[in-house]
């Protein structure tokens, strides 16, 4: 089966909800924006104004060129294992492997690999150093993966299958597996596994000062925390040349201000919302695109013995009470889905019908369970508070009390799936059913604080894991996702588009990323300054 299938958006509406994001939002006044941009060359500028894009494509970045990007904020942490949006992560960091446009695994920092049921052995490049001069080698891989394993959050779950890591020699690392994990290479392409300097990790500085191996290195002296982050050309970068010498991140969280800055030439590229389309489409020199980036859904955490959502009928009642079509009407870049995986992806099951909104049926299900009291707090933050309030109101119509508590993003990310709250809603960006199961639903999953799992689900997952790859494994993973749906461990699936806009007079060759289901991202390496 191919792993990834594109989607399209749906109807339009005048009202817009904030887009989800893993970042700290800040105020961006005109004065702050001016400070952030005043010291920097414009995106199209170059010492040789006659240098063509074509000539530059193979010779290195245009001297003095700066790409100015707005993703609305900055990461709370740059550490491996942190829930960091890809638009930030993929500037300084690289992965061991990547997914190509055809869904095939491609080499990056690893050049070769061999996988058995017992281990994944990777051969590493021998010509790479981190931006702080630390060698990239097998020990660095070991430190990074062990860091992710020990970091609270869903990224740790799929890596628990790695029972130990052997440094065979400086350029060879072996990941010993507790069970067959054919999807591990795919997991290594994702935001869960960037490679950061082990020196910075061990010093405890990596959360605030990113140190990777990518073509752009963090320039702490030129950066102004909370205002702009500057990434200059990395010394002796090992890979193919890029188009822009410097990437500068700014934070303009307000959509109207971001659109104005784009039209005025103060920034080169930004994420945007559907309520900006009229403005953007009427602005000379501005173009836009969209790509599928976000999958989110509520998850019932308090489903252990005596828990609020222990009874499957109660969970099914809540799922049937939720009407995701209301969300889609308010935010047209959300698409209603019946399940997490798309047709053509492993894990997709055509027999999953989902939970169609039916208030009368929801009430019947709740009544049949004895209408046990549901008085649940649910933690929200700026990008999903409205969505949660919609769902809470709908669940309230059948007698369930759900109170949405607002928190700043750092608190939200550290607590929403910690077990402190009986119900939560967040992004599920796992690319394979193994990762999804291991992140949220297995008894020992980081995203399953109740620690419970039905015998039926465990048996199905064990069978799917043992099957390895092939048609039998595909069918068994489809059975796993069907059980997850039938048990209403999660529901109300929606998928969203990332919307990008850019100034065509300063930047060209704007493409959606090949890495699927990543937010706030563009193919940075394809970008070139406009002539």
N, C-alpha and C positions, 0 to 999 in steps of 0.2 A: 504494500500500500504506500502511496505517496504520503508524506507527513503533513503537508500544509496546503490549505486551500483558501484562496482569497474570498473576501466577502464584499458586499456592496451596502450602501446606506439606504435609508428608507425615507419616510415622509418629512415634510418641512413644517415648521411652526415658529411663531415669533418669540417664544420664550426659550431661554438657554440656561442650563445648569452648569456649574463648574466642572471641568474635566478632572478626573483623578490624577494624582501625581505623587511621587515619593520625594518631596522636597519641602524646604522651609520657605513659605511665602513671606515676602517683605514689602514694605511700602517703597514705591519708586516715584518720587516727586521729580519735577523737572530739574531741580538742582542736583539730585542724586544722579539722574540720567546724564546730565551735563558732565558731572565729575567722572562718571564711568567711561565716557567717550572722549573727553577732551584731550587726553594724552596719547590717543591712538590713531594710527593711520586708517583711512577709510578702507572699506572692504575691497574696492577696486584699485586702490593705489599701488603703484610699483615704481621702483627707481628707474626702470626702463619702460616708459609708457607705451612703447611700440612693441613690447614683447607680446606675442600672440598666445592665446590659450593652447593652441595645438603645439606650439614650440615648447611651452612650459610643461605640457603633460608628461614628457619623458625626461625632463632635465632637472626637475626639482621645483620647489615653491617659488613664486614670484617674489623677489626681494621686497620687503616692507609691506607685503600684503597682509591684511587682517580681516578675518571673518568674524563679524559681530552677531552673536546669536542670543536670542531671548527664549528661555524656557520657563519664565515666570518666577524663578527662585533659584535656590541652590541646595545641594544635598545636605542632609543633616550629618551624614558620615560617608567618608570615602573608603571605609574599611571593607575588605572582602567579607561577604556574608551579609552586609547591610542592604536594606531594600532601597537601592539607588536607581533612579531612572537611567535608561540607556543613553539618553542624550548627553548626560554627564559622564557616565562610566566609560564610554567608548572614545573619549578624547585621550586621556592618558593611559588607559589600560588596553591590554590585549588578552585574548584567551589562548588556550593551547590549540584549539581547533575552532573552525567556524562552519556554519551552514551556507552552502552556495545557493544560487538562485534556483537550482534544480532540487534542493533539499539534500544534496549529498554532503558528507563530511569532507572538509578541506583542511589542509595543514596550515597552521599559523606558527605558534611557537613550538609545537610538536611537528616533526616531519614524517614520522612513521608510527604505526601502532599495531599491536597484535592482541586480540582479545580471546580469552577462553572463558569457560564457566567459572574458573577460579581466579582469574586475574586479568587486568588490562595493563599491558606494558607499553610505555611510550618512549620513543626516541626523540630527544630535544635538539633544537638548534644549538650550535656551539659558538655563534657569533653575536649573541645578544647580551646586553647589560641593561640593568635598570637605570633610571634617570639619575640615581644617586651614586652610580658606579658599582653597585653590587652585582656580581655575576648572576645571570639567569641560568639555573642549573637544576638538577634533580632535587637538591635540598630545598631550593626555593619553592618548587612545586609542592613538596611535602609540607612545608610550613603553611602555604596558602590553603591547601585542602584541609589540613587539620584545623586551621583557623575557622574556615567555613563550617566544618563539622561541629565546632564548639560554640558557634554564635547562635543565640536564640533566634528563632524565626523559621519560616518554611523552607528556606534554602538548605538548611542543615539536613532535612529529612532524607532526600534522595542519596546523600553522601554517607549515611549511616551504614550502607551496604559495604563500604570500604572498611575492612576489619583492621588493616595495617597498611603502611606504605614503606616500601623498601627503596633505598637509594642504591641502585645496582652499581652505578658509576656516575660521574658528573653529568653525563648526557643520557642516562637511562633511569627511568623511574617505574616501579611496578606497584600498581594498586591491587592489593589482595582483596578478594571479594568473599563475603559470607554467603552469597547466593548468586546465581546467574543474573546478570544485569546487562542485557544487550543494548539498552538505551543509554548507558552511561556516557558514551561519546557525545550523544546529543545533549545531555545535561551539561557537559563541559563546554558547549558552545554558548551557553546562556549567561545572563547576568549573575547567576549563582557562582560563577567560577572565573572571575578576572584574576590575573596574576599581578600581585603587588610586591614591592621590595620586602624581602624578609627582614632586612635591617630596620626598615620603618615600622613593620608590624611589631617586631620585638621591642622597639623603642617606645611603642605606644603613640607614635605621631601620625600614623597612617589615616586615622579618622578625619583629621583636619588638613593634612598635607598629602595629597595623592602622589605616589611614586610608582610609575608603571614602566612599560617598555614601548609605548606607542610613539607615533611620530611627533607628538606634542607633549612637552614637559611643563609641569606647573611652575610658573614664575611667581614665587611668593613675594618678591620685592615689588613687582609691578601690580600685584593684586591688592584690592581693597576689600576686605571681608564684608559681606553684606551688600556690596555695591557692584564690584566686578571681579571676575576671576580670569587671569591671563595665562595662556598656555603657549609658550614659544617653541621654536624648533628644537627637537631633541638632538643632542650631539651624536654624530655617527649612527644615525638610525639605520637599522639593518634592512628595512623593507623598501617597497617601491616608493618613489617620490610622490608627494602630495601637492596640491595646488596652492594652498594658503600657507604662508609662513607661520602665522599666529592665529590662534582661535581665542576669542574673547567672549566670555559669558557675562550677560547682564541680567538683571531681574526686574521685569516690568510686569507685575501680576495683573494689572488692569487691562482688559482687552482693547478698549478704545485708545488708551495711551500707546499700547504696543502697535496697533494699526497705524496710528499717526506717526510713530517713530519709524516704522517701515516705509511709509510713504514719503517722509521727509529725508530719507537716506541716512538716518541716525543709526539704524541697525540693518542687517542684511537678510536675516531669516528669523522667523518666530513661529511658535505654535499659535493657534487661533481657535475661534469658535464660530459656529454657524451664524450667530447674530452679527458677525463682522463681514459676511460675504458681500453684502451690498456696498459697503464702504470699500472693501478691497478690490472688488471687481470694477469699481469706478475710479480707481487710482492708477494713473499711467505707470507702466513699468513694474506692476505687481502681478505675480502669478501665484497659483496655489495648487496643492494636491492633497490627497488623503490616502491612508492605508490602514488596514486592520491592525489594531494595537492592543486592545484592552479586553479582557474577559473577567467579569466579576459576578459574584453571587453571594447570597447570605449562607452562613453555615451555623448549624445548631451545635454549640459546644457543650451545653449542660444536658447531656443525654445519658449520663451514667445512672446507677441505681438511685432512685429518689429524685432524680434531676427533673427540672421543669419540662425538658423535652425528651424524657426517657421513652415515652410511649410513641411509637411510630405514627399512630393515628393523630396525635397532637401535631407532630411535625408535618404530616400530610395536610392537616387542616390549615396550618399556617401557610404552606406552599400554595394551596388552592385559594386562599384569601388574597394573596398577593397578585396584583395585576400589573405586569411589566409593560403592557401596552400604554398605560398612563405615563410611565417614564419615557417611552419612545416618542410619545406625542410632544412631551415637553423638551426633549433633546433628540433631534433627528439624526444625530450621528451614533445613536445607540440602536442596535438591532436585537430584537427579541429572538431567543433561541430555546430549543428544548433541552439542550445538553451542552456540556463543556466543549467537546471535540466537534470539529467540522467533518462533514462528509469527505471521505478520502484520507482522513487521519486515523491512525491506530487509536482505538478506543471509541470511535463513533459507532453507534448502534441504531439502526433505523427503527427498531422496536421501542425506543425510548420516546414516549409521547409527551413527557414533561407534565406539568401541572397547569392546565388551563384554568384561568380565573373563573370561579363559580361560587359566589358568596353563599348560596343556599347549600351547596354540597359541602363547602368548608364548615358551615355551621353544623351540618349533620355529622361530619367526621369528628368535630370537637365534642359535640354532645355524646356521640357514641363512646368516646373515651372517658366520659364522666365529667367533662368540662373542668379538669383540674386547673387550679389557679396558675395563670401565667402572668407574672409581674417582673418583666425583664428589662434591665438596663442594657443599652447598646451604645458602644463608643463610636463617635463619628469625628470627622475633621472637615476642613474647608471644602474638600473636593467630593465628599460623598454624603454630606449632612442632609441635603435636600432629598436625595434618593432614599436614604434611610427613613426620613420623616414620611415619605409617601408610603413605604412599606409598613411602617408602624401604624399609620392611620388605617390602612387596609386591614391589618391584623386586629386592630381595635374594634372593627365592625362586627367581629364574631365573639368579642368578649375578652380578647387577650390584651393585656396592658403592656406596651413596649415604650419605654422612655428613652429618647435619643439624647445622649450627653455629648456635648461638643468639647473637643480637646485640641490643643496644638498638634501639628503633625508628629513631633518627636514622641509625645505621650501616646498618641494613637498607635504608632507603629510598634511601640514597646509593649502595649497592653491589650490591643483589640482581640488578639487570639491567644492571650496568656492563660485563660481560664478564669480570669476575674469577672468576665461578662458572659452570661449564658448564651448570647446570640451575637453574631458579628457579620460584617460585610466588608469584603476586600477583594483585591485583584487575585486571580488565580492564573498565573502566566506559565504554568507547567506545560511543556510541549509533548510529553508522553504520558500514557496512563500509569506507567510505573511510578513516575515522579509525582503525579497528582495523588495517587494512592498513598505513597510514602510520605508526602508532605502533609496530608490532611485527614486520612481515614484509617490507616492502619493503627493498631493499638498503641504503637510506640511513636506515632507521627508527632512532630512538634506542633502541628496545627490541630491535634486531637487531645486537648488537655483532660478530657474525661477518661482517656485511656481505655475506652471500650470499643469492641469490634465484634460484629456478629460472627458466629461460626461459619455461616454461609459465605460471607464476604471474605473471611480469611482463607477458607478452602479454595474459593474461586481465584483469589489473588495468588495463592501458593501454586496452583495449577498453571496459571498464566506465566508466572516467573519461571517455573520448571520447563515450560514449553520452549523458552528461548525466542527464536524468531520463526517467521513463516506464517502460513495461513492458519495453522492450529493456534498459534499464539495470538494472532489477530482476533480470532473468534473468542478465545478465552478472555482477552482483555475487554472485548465488547460485553461479555457476560459480567465482568467486574463492574463496568460503568452502569450497566442496567441495574445491578443490585444496589449500587450507591443511589441511583434515582428512585428505585422502588422503596428503599428504606428512608427516603427523604432526608438523607444526611445533608444534602444541599439541594437547592432548586433556584427558580427565578433567574435563570441564566440570561445574561445580556452581553453583547459584545459591542465595543465602540471603535470608531475610527479616530486616528490621529490626524489632525488637520494642520497643514503647514502652509505658510505663505512666505514669499521671498521677493527681494528687489532684483529684477532682472538686469538692471543697469550696473549692479555691483557683483553679482554672482551668477554663474551658469552651471549647467550639468547637475541640477538638483534632482535627486532620485530617492525614492523610498528605499529603506534598508532591506537587505535580503534576509536578515535575521528576523524571524517572525515573532509577532506578539510582543513587541517592545515599544514603549511609549517615548514620546519626545525625542525622536531620533531622525536623523537624515544620514545618508551615505556620505560622511564627511570627506572620505578619501577621493570621491569622484568630483567634488566641488572644485571649480576653477574661478579665479577672478575674471569678471567680464572685461573685454578689451576696452 
